[in-house]
Amino acid sequence: MEQVNPYWFIIAASVVVIISYFFNLVSRRTNFPSVLLLLILGMLIKSGLILAGVPSFNLDSVLELLGIVGLIMIVLEAALDLKFSKEKAPLIFKALIIALLSLTTGILTITLLIDQYLDSGMLTAMIYAIPISIVSSAIIIPSVVNFKEEQREFMVYEATFSDILGILFFYFTIESAHFENAGILAVSVLANIFITVIASFVLSVILIFLFQRIKTQVKLFLLLSVLIVFYSIGKLLHLSSLIIILVFGLMLENKEAVFDRFFKKYVVEEALNHIHVNFKLITLETSFIIRTFFFVIFGMTITL
């Protein structure tokens, strides 16, 4: 096979990013989810490659890697959207309850349907049902930009909670396959979550204290890399690693409630504000890139 000039790959990747940006603009005007447009783009690219006689290649490992990083970025981006305050407490609580009810109802309904028609067993059916039931913020958030402020906030909170709860439910279900006793499973999961939450809080405080004192300009991707390392180590230790990402994002977004109240004398306020604003921007930009290539490549793996 003749070697392809690498500049064609660079051009192709850049064009995909440019198209994804315009898909976002279309989504803002029409409320049509941009991720569905990316899936369609991926399927069209696959069809074009087949028509051009380009041999097919396995993208599973690339898709898995993008999926892991994408999952981290989705939870981090979602956590950085959750601003808590006394005024918003009723709205947040309502969004949490509705997200929980809609998620559990969807999971139970789809699980029963899959088990009924495919006879796959309840556990397997539930593993398939959970991702289908999640009201993904990747789809919802770009679709509600033209809503009224309160409606938009409610939808963002609900989609965010649906993402986070759904992901936690999914990993809980996967872990349950290794336990025969429900009591042991419950104790194991609760202990796991408790240990992870405590560790996440301590690590987040240490990270924020350290990074606010770093004077070099290049530090935000370093912070993101450290978070990914913690997530990966947590997964290797069979901890609920997404909680690490969630807790860090929540603490940074709600820094006034956490650090001004308990650690005020240790906080360099200007540096912390700088980290918050710029890290949020880095997260949004990185999520955009990861989401773009994940859904395009996912579309390329779909066989019609």
N, C-alpha and C positions, 0 to 999 in steps of 0.2 A: 504493500500500500504506500502510495506517495505521501511523503511528509507534508503536512499542511503548514503554511507560513504562520508563525505565532501571532503576527499582527492581525490576521483574520479573526482569531479568537478574541483578541483585545477589542477589535471593532465590534464583534458580535455581542460581547458582554456589555460594552458601553451602550450600544443601541438598545439592548434589553432594559437597562437602567433608565434610559431616556424615555422609552415607551412606557415603562412602569410609572414614571412621573406623570406622563399625560393621562394614564389610566386613573391616577389619583384625582386629577382635575376633572375628568369625566365623572368619576364617582361622586365628587362634591356637587356637581350640577344635577346629576340624575339619581343619586342615592343607590346606584347599582354597585354592588361590592367589587372593588378593584381586584381582590384576590381571585374572583371567578374569571375576570378578564385575563389575569395572568395564567390561570389554568388553561384557558382556551388558547392563549398565545403559545404555551408549551406544547399543546396538542398540534397546533398548526406548524410549529417548528419541526416536530417529529415527522409530520406528514411530508413537509418540504424536504427533509433529509432523506426520507424513503424514496421520494420521487427523483431525487438527485443521485440515487444509487449509493449513498453513503452507508457503510456497514453499521449495524446497530451496536451499541456498547452498553455495558452494565453501569447504571447510575445509582445502584442501591447504596453503595458505601458513601457516595457524595451526598445523597439524599438523607442518609442517617446522620451524617455529621452536621449538615445544615439544620436538620430537625432538632438535634440536641441543643445547638447554639440558639436556634430560633425559639425553642421552648424557654430557655433562660431569658432571652430578650423580651418575649411576650410577657412573662411574669414580671420582669423588672420594669418594663414600660407601663404595665398595668398598675403596679405598686406606686410608681411615680405619678400616677393620675389620681391617686386616692388621697385627697386632702380632707382631713378630719377636723371638725369644729362642732361646737355645741349647736349652732344654728342648723348645721346640715345633718345632725344626728338622726332626726326622724326620716329624712330622705334616704340616708345610708342604710338605716335599719330596714326600711321598707324594701329597698333594692336587694338587700341580703336575703330577706325572707322569700321574696318572689323568685330570686335566682335559685335558691335552695329548693323551693317547691317545684319550679318548672324543670329543674335539672333532675330531681328524683322522679318526678312523674314521667319525664321523657325516658329516663333510663329504664324504669320498670316496664313501661309500655313497649319500648323497642326490644327489650330483653325477652319479654313474653312472645312477641311476634317472631323474633329470630328463632327462639327455642321451639315454637309451635311449627314453623314452616321448614326449618332446616334441621331440627332435632339435634342441635349441637351441644346441648347441656346448658344449664343455667349460668355457670361460671363463664364459659366461653362466650355465650350470648351476651352477658353483661360486659365483658371486655370489649366486644364490638360495639355495644350500645352506647357506652359512655362517650367516646369521641363524637358520635353522631348527635348526641343530646346536648353537647356543649354549645351555648350561644357565643360563638367566638368574637372577642373584641376586635380581632383582625378584620372581621366582616362588619360588625355593628358600628364601631367608632367612625370609620370613614363614611358611613351611610347616614349619620345623624347630624352632620355639621350644620345643616340648614334648619334644624328644629329650634324651638324656643329654648332658652337657656336652661330652665328647670327640667324640661323634658330631656334635653341632651345630657345633662348631668346624670339624671336617673338612668338613662339607657347605658351611659358609660359605666356607672357603678354596677349595674346589673350584669352587663357583659363581662366586666372585670371579675366580679365575684364568680360568675359562671365559669370563666377560664380557670381561676385559681382552685375553686372547689372541685371542678371536673377533673383537673389534673391530679389533685390529691386523691379523689375517689378512684381514679384509674390506677394509680400506683398502689393504693390500698387493696384493690381487687386483685392486682397481679401478685402482691405479697400473700394474699389469702390462699393462693394455690399451694403454698408450702406448709399450711397449717390445717390439721384436721379438727382441732378443738377450737371452737369459737371463742371460749373464754381466754385461752392462751393467746389467740390472735389479737383480741381486744387489748389485753394487757401489754402485749408486745408493741402494738401500734401506738397506744397512749404513751408508753415509756419512750418509744422512738421519737414521737412528736415533742414530748416534754424536753428530752435531752437536746433535740435539734433547736427548739425555740430558745432555750437558755444559751446554747453555744452560739446561735445566730445573733442574739442580743449582744453578747460579750464581743464576738468578732466584729460586729458592725460598729460598736463604740470604739474599739481599738483602731479599726481601719480609718474611721472618720477622723479620729484624733491624730493619727499618723499622717494622713494625706493632707490635712489642713496645714501642716507644718512643712510640707515639701515645697521648696521655693522654685524648682524648675517648672517650665511651662508644660513640658511633656509629662503628664501624670494621669490623665483621665483614662486613656486606654490601658495604662498600667493598673489602675484601680479596677477596670472591667476585667482584665486578665486575672487579677487576684481573685475576684469573685468567681470566675469560671473555674479556677483551680480549686477553690473551696467547694464549689458545687460537685466537681468531679471526684474529689477525695471523699466527700460525703456519700456519693453514689457507691464508691468502692467499699465504703464502710456500712453500706445498706441503711443509711440515714435518709430522712425525708428532705433531701437537699434543696428542693424548691423553696422550702421555708426559709433557708438562708437568704436566698435572693429576695423573697417577699419581705422579710423583716428588714433587711438593709434598705430596700426601696421605700418602705413605709417610714422608717426612721429618718431617712434623708428628706423625704417630702414633707414630713411633719416635724422638722427639726426644732421649731420653736417650742412645741409641746414637750419634746423629749430633752433636748440639750439645755434650753434656757431654764427649764424647771429643775433638772437634776445635776447638770454638769456645767453650769454657766461659767464658773471661774476657769474651766479648762478650755473653753471654746474661743477660738479666734473668729469673731463673727463675720468679718469681711471675707476671710479665706473660706469659711464654710458656705457663705452665700455664693461665692464664686464657684466652688465645687458643685453646689446644688444646681445652679443655672446651666453651667456648661456640661455637667455630667448628664443632665436631662436631655440636652441637645444632642450629645454624643449617642445616647441611648436611642433616641428617635431616629437619627440618621442611620445607625447601625442596624436597627430593626427594619428599616425600610430596605436596605440592601439585602439582608438575610432573607426577609420575607419575599422579596422580588425573585431571587434565585431559587428559593425553596419551592415556591408555587409553580414557577416556570418549569423547573426540572421535574417536579411532581407531575405536571401536565404531560411532560415528555415520556413518563413511565406508564401513563394510562393507555391501556389497550382497548380499543372500541370494537 
